[in-house]
Amino acid sequence: MRLRSLVAFWVLSVLVSGGAGTVVAVSDQSSLINGVGTSNRALTLPLAAALALLLVSGSGPAIAAILVSAVEGRWNRVRALLRQVLDWRAPFGWYVVALIAPFALTVLATVGWAAITGGRPSRLLPVPTPFQVVALPIFPWGEEIGWRGFAQPRLQAAMHWLPASLIVGVMWGVWHQWPLLTPAGNGVDPAGLGVFFVYIISDSVLIGWAYERAGRKLPLGWAGHAGLNAVGRTATPFEFIAGAFAVAAVVAAVFGGRTTAPQRSSSRGASGISA
């Protein structure tokens, strides 16, 4: 693992996503972004332009991974990175697990919340909207080419899958906070931010577990991310959902992980940490 390349990838991810997203955040289309407010002197931006910028913003990790790979080895590295998208040779059951787990855990969290508090949820099943379903084949790749296509293999060239997944989870969680850094950011809610990091890091562990056990295939990352994006709205407090994900991640880490040593990745060229 080349540490400088990994840091460059993460910084570029934040810069690309934050740069494109900030234009929308300070515009009259800011309602499209969670975590930002509105301004009376907002930039006028056509909806089509705002959606295009948000597509670039959501693809920041993939764009960064491609750019860093191009600097490292030009077309050969870029081709090796993108070739992973086509490598679906993994047991079908693991795709089912990756896709269904977020939905199932959200339902379990709802049942747990109702049992503990005596609450009556307005909906038990977090059914996705039509837009969520239509977006599933494309949107997760904008992140997963970076997280599980670029970062995870490099980390696992030098360490066990579990710490690698934890590091990717931290990178993923911090990357999501770019709206807070914009002029329209709503400010930091420490408690809410803490719950979010429990949730996203736990999900990174679950995706990393499926990725490792199914043969280190990038499409497993897509499946886990798509499953997360397919969870519809729910009345369950987010703390319960994050807790359910955390319990599942601990179970996967303790009982479901392989103990194999880090292995050299043929598409990356070098193992071990270097500056």
C-alpha positions in Angstrom: 0.0 0.0 0.0 1.4 3.4 -1.0 0.4 5.7 1.8 0.8 8.9 -0.1 -1.4 7.6 -2.9 -4.1 6.6 -0.4 -4.0 10.0 1.3 -4.1 11.8 -2.1 -7.1 9.7 -3.1 -9.0 10.6 0.1 -8.1 14.3 -0.1 -9.1 14.5 -3.8 -12.4 12.7 -3.0 -13.3 15.4 -0.5 -12.2 18.2 -2.8 -14.1 16.9 -5.9 -17.3 16.2 -3.9 -17.1 19.3 -1.8 -16.2 21.6 -4.7 -19.0 20.5 -7.0 -21.5 20.2 -4.1 -20.7 23.7 -2.7 -21.9 25.3 -5.9 -25.3 23.7 -5.3 -25.2 24.3 -1.6 -25.0 28.1 -2.1 -27.6 28.1 -4.9 -31.3 28.2 -5.1 -31.2 24.4 -5.4 -29.7 23.9 -2.0 -32.8 22.0 -0.8 -31.4 19.0 -2.8 -28.6 18.6 -0.2 -29.1 17.5 3.4 -27.3 19.5 6.0 -27.3 22.9 4.4 -29.5 26.0 4.8 -30.9 28.5 2.3 -29.8 32.0 1.6 -31.7 35.1 0.3 -28.8 35.9 -1.9 -28.4 32.4 -3.3 -26.8 31.7 -6.7 -29.4 31.1 -9.4 -28.8 27.6 -10.8 -30.9 25.6 -13.3 -32.1 22.3 -11.9 -30.3 20.3 -14.7 -27.0 22.0 -13.8 -27.5 21.3 -10.1 -28.2 17.6 -10.7 -25.1 17.3 -12.9 -23.0 18.9 -10.2 -24.5 16.5 -7.6 -23.7 13.6 -9.8 -20.1 14.7 -9.9 -20.1 15.3 -6.2 -21.5 11.8 -5.5 -18.8 10.3 -7.7 -15.9 12.1 -6.0 -14.3 8.8 -4.7 -14.5 7.2 -8.2 -13.1 10.3 -9.9 -10.3 10.6 -7.3 -9.4 6.9 -7.7 -9.2 7.2 -11.4 -7.0 10.3 -11.2 -4.6 8.9 -8.7 -4.4 5.6 -10.7 -3.7 7.6 -13.8 -0.8 9.5 -12.1 0.6 6.2 -10.8 0.5 4.1 -13.9 -1.4 5.9 -16.6 -3.8 3.8 -18.5 -2.7 0.4 -17.1 -3.6 1.3 -13.6 -6.9 2.9 -14.6 -7.8 -0.1 -16.7 -7.0 -2.4 -13.7 -9.1 -0.3 -11.5 -12.1 -0.2 -13.8 -11.8 -3.9 -14.8 -12.9 -4.8 -11.3 -16.4 -3.5 -12.1 -16.8 -6.4 -14.5 -15.6 -9.1 -12.2 -18.8 -10.5 -10.7 -17.5 -14.1 -10.1 -18.6 -14.5 -6.5 -21.1 -16.9 -5.0 -24.6 -15.6 -5.6 -25.6 -16.0 -2.0 -23.1 -13.3 -1.0 -24.8 -10.8 -3.3 -28.1 -11.7 -1.7 -26.6 -11.1 1.8 -25.0 -7.8 0.8 -28.2 -6.5 -0.8 -30.7 -7.7 1.9 -28.7 -7.1 5.1 -29.4 -3.3 5.4 -33.1 -3.8 4.8 -33.3 -6.6 7.3 -31.3 -4.8 9.9 -33.5 -1.7 9.6 -36.6 -3.9 10.1 -35.0 -5.6 13.1 -34.2 -2.1 14.5 -37.9 -1.1 14.1 -39.1 -4.2 15.8 -36.6 -3.7 18.7 -37.6 -0.1 19.1 -41.3 -1.0 19.2 -40.6 -3.8 21.8 -38.5 -1.6 24.0 -40.5 1.6 23.9 -44.0 0.3 23.3 -44.1 2.5 20.2 -46.2 1.8 17.2 -44.2 2.4 14.0 -46.2 4.0 11.2 -44.5 1.6 8.8 -42.6 -1.7 9.5 -41.0 -2.1 6.0 -38.8 0.7 4.8 -39.9 0.3 1.1 -37.7 2.3 -1.3 -39.1 4.9 -3.6 -39.2 4.4 -7.4 -36.3 6.8 -7.7 -34.2 4.8 -5.2 -34.8 1.7 -7.2 -34.0 3.3 -10.6 -30.8 4.8 -9.2 -29.4 1.5 -7.7 -27.6 0.2 -10.8 -25.5 3.4 -11.2 -25.2 5.6 -8.2 -23.3 3.2 -5.8 -20.4 2.9 -8.3 -19.6 6.6 -7.9 -18.4 5.8 -4.4 -17.5 2.1 -4.5 -14.9 2.4 -7.3 -13.1 4.5 -4.7 -13.9 2.8 -1.4 -13.8 -0.9 -2.2 -12.1 -0.6 -5.7 -9.2 1.6 -4.7 -8.8 2.0 -0.9 -9.8 -1.4 0.4 -7.5 -3.6 -1.7 -4.5 -1.3 -0.9 -5.2 -1.5 2.8 -5.7 -5.2 2.7 -2.4 -5.6 1.0 -0.9 -4.6 4.3 -3.4 -5.6 7.0 -6.3 -7.8 7.9 -9.7 -7.1 6.4 -11.2 -5.8 9.6 -8.9 -2.8 10.3 -8.9 -2.1 6.6 -12.7 -1.9 6.7 -12.6 0.3 9.8 -10.2 2.7 8.1 -12.4 2.8 4.9 -15.4 3.5 7.1 -13.7 6.5 8.7 -12.7 7.8 5.3 -16.2 7.2 4.1 -17.8 8.9 7.1 -15.6 12.0 6.9 -16.1 12.3 3.2 -19.9 12.5 3.8 -19.4 15.7 6.0 -18.4 18.0 3.2 -21.8 19.9 3.4 -20.7 21.1 6.9 -17.7 22.9 5.4 -19.7 24.9 2.9 -20.9 28.5 3.6 -24.4 27.1 3.9 -23.6 24.4 6.4 -26.0 24.0 9.3 -23.3 23.4 11.8 -22.2 20.3 13.7 -24.4 18.2 15.9 -21.9 16.1 17.9 -24.4 13.5 19.1 -25.9 13.1 15.7 -22.5 13.0 14.1 -21.4 10.3 16.5 -24.4 8.1 15.8 -23.8 8.5 12.0 -20.2 7.4 12.4 -21.3 4.3 14.3 -23.7 3.6 11.5 -21.3 4.2 8.5 -18.3 2.4 10.0 -20.5 -0.6 11.0 -21.8 -0.7 7.4 -18.2 -0.5 6.1 -17.3 -3.5 8.3 -20.3 -5.5 7.0 -19.4 -4.7 3.4 -15.8 -5.5 4.0 -16.8 -8.8 5.5 -18.8 -9.8 2.4 -16.0 -8.4 0.2 -13.4 -10.6 1.9 -15.4 -13.8 2.3 -16.7 -13.7 -1.3 -13.2 -13.4 -2.9 -12.5 -9.7 -2.8 -14.8 -8.7 -5.6 -15.7 -5.0 -6.1 -19.3 -5.8 -7.1 -19.8 -7.0 -3.6 -19.1 -3.5 -2.5 -21.7 -2.2 -5.0 -24.2 -4.8 -3.7 -23.7 -3.7 -0.1 -23.9 0.0 -1.0 -27.0 -0.6 -3.2 -28.6 -2.4 -0.3 -28.0 0.6 1.9 -29.4 3.0 -0.7 -32.5 0.8 -1.2 -33.7 1.3 2.4 -36.7 3.5 2.3 -38.0 6.0 4.9 -38.7 4.7 8.4 -40.0 6.3 11.6 -37.5 4.3 13.7 -35.1 6.6 15.6 -31.7 6.5 13.8 -30.0 5.5 17.1 -31.7 2.1 17.0 -30.8 1.6 13.3 -27.1 2.5 14.0 -27.2 0.1 17.0 -28.5 -2.8 14.9 -25.8 -2.2 12.3 -23.1 -2.0 15.1 -24.3 -5.3 16.6 -24.2 -7.0 13.2 -20.7 -5.6 12.5 -19.4 -7.0 15.8 -20.9 -10.4 15.1 -19.3 -10.4 11.6 -15.9 -9.3 13.0 -15.9 -11.9 15.8 -17.5 -14.9 14.2 -17.5 -14.4 10.5 -14.0 -13.1 9.5 -11.3 -15.0 7.9 -7.9 -15.1 9.5 -5.8 -15.1 6.4 -2.8 -12.9 6.2 -2.7 -9.9 3.9 -2.1 -10.9 0.3 -0.5 -9.1 -2.6 -3.0 -7.6 -5.0 -2.2 -8.3 -8.6 -3.9 -5.1 -9.8 -2.0 -2.9 -7.4 1.6 -4.0 -7.9 3.1 -3.6 -4.4 2.3 -4.7 -0.9 3.4 -3.2 2.3 3.2 0.4 3.6 5.5 3.0 2.1 5.5 6.8 2.3 
